[in-house]
Amino acid sequence: MSEQLHLENQLCFRLYKLNKNLTKLYAPLLKEIGLTYPQYLVMLVLWKDSTAKLVKEIGRELELDTGTLSPLLKRMEKLDLVKRTRSELDERAVFIALTSHGKHIKAKAKLIPAKLFTLTALSKNELIALKTSLDELLDNTAKHLT
């Protein structure tokens, strides 16, 4: 078998494993504030400026379709993290807003990035360089998807 086809030589597999590892590292940190990783991503979008967002706006930012996002948002509403409200102008459009509980846990969530950073054992400069490289890779690969 050609070495280029070895699993351990595949960039995609490294990124897949890294994603799994990071998600597992996030899990106990998020459990402390009562969130799952997908819920945390939604909350990050909403915490950005604390204004209500349309479901389709959240979906666009997270690159999730409404079929995936809607059940997640319904569960988050049951947990009193968000409130869903239909638009008065277009009943198909649904706004998502933070509840007081959703706003309150933001203070606890602010500690999560620093805790995760320490688990990576990377220096600040190494982390910045990695982020820059990943951003370039994302941009370069996205060009081939449009």
Secondary structure as the mmCIF struct_conf table of DSSP 4:
data_model
#
loop_
_struct_conf.conf_type_id
_struct_conf.id
_struct_conf.beg_label_comp_id
_struct_conf.beg_label_asym_id
_struct_conf.beg_label_seq_id
_struct_conf.end_label_comp_id
_struct_conf.end_label_asym_id
_struct_conf.end_label_seq_id
HELX_RH_3T_P HELX_RH_3T_P1 GLU A 3 LEU A 5
HELX_RH_3T_P HELX_RH_3T_P2 LEU A 7 ASN A 9
HELX_RH_AL_P HELX_RH_AL_P1 LEU A 11 LYS A 31
TURN_TY1_P TURN_TY1_P1 GLU A 32 GLY A 34
HELX_RH_AL_P HELX_RH_AL_P2 TYR A 37 TRP A 47
TURN_TY1_P TURN_TY1_P2 LYS A 48 ASP A 49
STRN STRN1 LYS A 53 LEU A 54
HELX_RH_AL_P HELX_RH_AL_P3 VAL A 55 LEU A 62
TURN_TY1_P TURN_TY1_P3 GLU A 63 GLU A 63
HELX_RH_AL_P HELX_RH_AL_P4 THR A 66 LYS A 78
TURN_TY1_P TURN_TY1_P4 LEU A 79 ASP A 80
BEND BEND1 LEU A 81 LEU A 81
STRN STRN2 VAL A 82 ARG A 86
BEND BEND2 GLU A 88 LEU A 89
TURN_TY1_P TURN_TY1_P5 GLU A 91 ARG A 92
STRN STRN3 VAL A 94 LEU A 98
HELX_RH_AL_P HELX_RH_AL_P5 SER A 100 HIS A 104
TURN_TY1_P TURN_TY1_P6 ILE A 105 ILE A 105
HELX_RH_AL_P HELX_RH_AL_P6 LYS A 106 ALA A 109
TURN_TY1_P TURN_TY1_P7 LYS A 110 LEU A 111
HELX_RH_AL_P HELX_RH_AL_P7 ILE A 112 THR A 120
TURN_TY1_P TURN_TY1_P8 ALA A 121 ALA A 121
HELX_RH_AL_P HELX_RH_AL_P8 LYS A 124 ALA A 142
TURN_TY1_P TURN_TY1_P9 LYS A 143 LEU A 145
#
